[in-house]
Amino acid sequence: MDIVDFHAHIIPRADHGSSSVEVSVNQLSLAQQSGVTRIVATPHFYPARDSVESFLERRNRHFAELREANKTECSIRLGAEVLICDNLESMPRLERLCISGTNTLLLELPFSDFEKQYQITVKSLIDRGLDVVLAHADRYEPENIEKLVSLGARIQLNASSLVGFFKPKHLYKWMERELVVALGSDIHGADRKYYKNFVTAKSKIGEHLLYIKRQSDEIWNRATED
């Protein structure tokens, strides 16, 4: 079953995910070998370091290099992994960071202490009309993710969180509640483990796989090719 890789750092020199076009092409080859042919490219966007305009110029310029070199069957849609910050919802042109052609924003939380302001920001983003998907929600304290999904945010899980011997119960409960809408490799570099984990995770999700596929397909089908 072809599942969208919803979170991947495959654009050369757009962030620390790939240092060159050659690395990015290798990443795409690994994806295709694993049966993954649809990928959302999500380079990091740090509001304190970058403007939307400069980020998009850099992302699009380096993506053009990758598109020219790509000989695989992988299709790519452009997005961003946006780090939450105070008043993010007021940032001009924020919608340009959504997956191209959609209102879906992949939102990253910091690894520092969870702040009340994050709830205010997420609610404001949703009120602004954005479909907020929490990047690698498996990395954070479940009670903090619960505060955000109660506001309407949805969840993306990294495949690596689902491949261990012990099943993380809260991740499966999120899937049972149909909060998880996407899987991601979160690939950095060209280690085979990322797509090996992706394949293994699909086999472990069981009955929840079809729902996740439908939700990520719905977003993918709204997205536009750049």
FENVENLIN-V899536 format. One record per residue. N is the residue number from 1. RES is the residue in one letter. OMEGA is omega in degrees with one decimal (none if undefined). D_LAST is the distance of its C-alpha to the last C-alpha in Angstrom with 1 decimal. Layout:
n: [N;N]
res: [RES;RES]
omega: [OMEGA;OMEGA]
d_last: [D_LAST;D_LAST]
This chain:
n: [1;2;3;4;5;6;7;8;9;10;11;12;13;14;15;16;17;18;19;20;21;22;23;24;25;26;27;28;29;30;31;32;33;34;35;36;37;38;39;40;41;42;43;44;45;46;47;48;49;50;51;52;53;54;55;56;57;58;59;60;61;62;63;64;65;66;67;68;69;70;71;72;73;74;75;76;77;78;79;80;81;82;83;84;85;86;87;88;89;90;91;92;93;94;95;96;97;98;99;100;101;102;103;104;105;106;107;108;109;110;111;112;113;114;115;116;117;118;119;120;121;122;123;124;125;126;127;128;129;130;131;132;133;134;135;136;137;138;139;140;141;142;143;144;145;146;147;148;149;150;151;152;153;154;155;156;157;158;159;160;161;162;163;164;165;166;167;168;169;170;171;172;173;174;175;176;177;178;179;180;181;182;183;184;185;186;187;188;189;190;191;192;193;194;195;196;197;198;199;200;201;202;203;204;205;206;207;208;209;210;211;212;213;214;215;216;217;218;219;220;221;222;223;224;225;226]
res: [M;D;I;V;D;F;H;A;H;I;I;P;R;A;D;H;G;S;S;S;V;E;V;S;V;N;Q;L;S;L;A;Q;Q;S;G;V;T;R;I;V;A;T;P;H;F;Y;P;A;R;D;S;V;E;S;F;L;E;R;R;N;R;H;F;A;E;L;R;E;A;N;K;T;E;C;S;I;R;L;G;A;E;V;L;I;C;D;N;L;E;S;M;P;R;L;E;R;L;C;I;S;G;T;N;T;L;L;L;E;L;P;F;S;D;F;E;K;Q;Y;Q;I;T;V;K;S;L;I;D;R;G;L;D;V;V;L;A;H;A;D;R;Y;E;P;E;N;I;E;K;L;V;S;L;G;A;R;I;Q;L;N;A;S;S;L;V;G;F;F;K;P;K;H;L;Y;K;W;M;E;R;E;L;V;V;A;L;G;S;D;I;H;G;A;D;R;K;Y;Y;K;N;F;V;T;A;K;S;K;I;G;E;H;L;L;Y;I;K;R;Q;S;D;E;I;W;N;R;A;T;E;D]
omega: [-177.0;178.9;177.4;167.6;-167.7;-172.3;-175.2;-179.7;-169.2;-178.8;-175.0;173.4;175.1;172.8;-177.7;-178.7;-179.9;-176.8;-175.8;175.1;-178.7;177.6;-179.0;177.6;176.7;177.1;180.0;177.4;177.8;178.0;-178.0;178.7;-179.3;179.2;178.2;-176.6;177.0;-172.1;171.6;178.8;-172.5;176.4;-179.5;170.0;179.9;-174.2;-178.4;-175.2;-167.0;168.4;177.5;-176.1;-178.0;176.9;-177.7;178.4;-179.4;-179.5;-175.2;179.2;-178.8;175.7;178.2;177.1;-179.7;-178.7;179.3;-176.2;-174.2;177.0;-180.0;177.1;-177.9;172.0;-175.1;170.6;-175.0;174.6;178.2;170.7;-168.8;178.5;-179.6;174.0;177.6;176.8;177.0;-176.7;-179.7;-177.2;178.2;175.4;-179.4;-179.6;179.5;178.9;174.9;173.2;-170.0;176.6;-178.2;172.5;-175.8;-178.5;176.0;-170.8;179.4;173.1;175.2;179.2;175.3;-178.5;178.3;-177.9;177.9;-177.5;-179.9;178.7;179.1;-179.8;-179.1;177.8;-180.0;177.3;179.7;177.3;178.3;177.2;-179.3;174.4;-173.5;174.9;-176.1;-178.2;-179.5;-179.3;179.3;-175.8;-169.6;177.1;-176.3;-177.8;177.6;175.2;179.3;179.4;-177.2;178.1;176.8;178.5;179.5;176.3;177.5;-165.5;165.4;177.6;170.4;-179.0;-176.6;-178.8;-173.1;-171.6;-178.8;-179.2;-179.6;178.9;175.4;-170.0;-176.0;177.9;179.1;175.3;175.9;177.6;178.2;179.9;178.3;175.4;-177.1;-175.9;-176.1;170.9;177.1;172.2;-173.7;-174.4;170.0;-174.5;-173.8;175.7;-178.7;-175.0;-174.8;-178.9;169.2;176.5;-179.1;179.5;-179.3;-179.6;178.8;-178.5;-177.1;-175.7;175.9;-173.0;-178.1;-174.3;-176.1;179.1;180.0;177.9;-179.2;-177.6;179.5;175.2;-178.3;177.4;179.8;-176.5;174.7;-175.7;179.9;178.3;-178.2;none]
d_last: [24.9;21.2;20.3;16.9;17.1;16.2;16.9;16.3;16.5;14.9;13.2;16.0;18.0;15.8;18.9;21.8;20.0;19.5;21.5;20.0;17.6;20.5;20.7;17.1;17.6;20.8;19.2;17.0;20.2;22.1;19.7;20.0;23.7;24.0;22.4;19.2;16.2;13.7;12.8;11.5;11.3;13.6;15.0;18.1;18.4;22.0;23.0;26.2;24.7;21.5;20.2;16.9;16.3;17.2;15.4;12.0;13.0;14.1;11.3;8.6;11.4;12.3;9.1;9.1;12.6;12.0;9.7;12.5;15.1;14.0;16.6;16.7;15.8;13.7;10.4;8.3;6.9;7.1;10.4;13.7;17.3;19.1;22.8;25.1;27.4;29.9;28.6;24.9;24.7;25.7;22.9;21.3;17.6;17.7;15.5;12.5;13.2;12.9;10.5;7.5;9.4;12.6;15.7;16.0;16.8;17.8;21.0;23.2;26.9;29.0;31.7;34.4;36.6;35.0;35.6;36.4;33.9;31.0;32.2;32.3;28.7;27.3;29.3;28.1;24.4;25.1;27.2;24.4;22.5;20.3;20.3;21.5;21.2;23.5;22.2;24.8;27.4;29.8;30.4;32.2;35.5;35.3;37.2;34.6;31.7;34.1;34.4;30.7;30.2;33.3;31.2;28.4;26.1;25.0;24.9;22.8;25.1;24.8;26.1;28.6;30.5;31.4;32.8;36.1;39.5;40.0;37.8;36.7;38.2;36.3;32.9;34.3;35.8;32.4;31.1;34.2;33.5;29.9;28.4;26.2;22.9;21.0;21.9;20.4;21.3;20.8;20.9;22.0;23.1;23.6;26.6;27.0;28.3;24.9;24.1;27.8;28.0;25.0;27.0;30.2;29.0;27.9;31.5;33.1;31.4;33.3;33.3;30.7;27.9;27.4;27.0;24.4;22.5;22.6;21.4;18.4;17.6;17.9;15.3;12.9;13.6;12.8;9.4;6.4;3.8;0.0]
